[in-house]
Amino acid sequence: MRALRFQRELFHRAMELDRNYIAPRYPDAYLEGSPFEYYSEDVAEEMIGYAEEVLNFVKRMAERLAGD
């Protein structure tokens, strides 16, 4: 099986998605305030963009691997 190669930037975006996945779901994740106080529409839109980039990468890799 071939090794998958991807850009460092994509890896960092996936890490950012990971950091922003769990905390907003739990009301006691932050020492003070509610999770909604730590996020904005701008942050949400940025994370959606990151998720789309990761999904597009996965789709391209799946297509490439299916051709092997």
C-alpha angles and dihedrals in degrees: 000000000000122000115247115237123199139164120273089233091060090051091052091049090052089051090051090052089051092052091050097047107073107029097060090054097060123064092208096049092103128055091229133021133005124295092251088065091063097052136060136191088258092056091047092051091048091052091048089054091050091049091051091052092050092047092049090051091050091049092050092048092047090052091047093048092046088058093058 
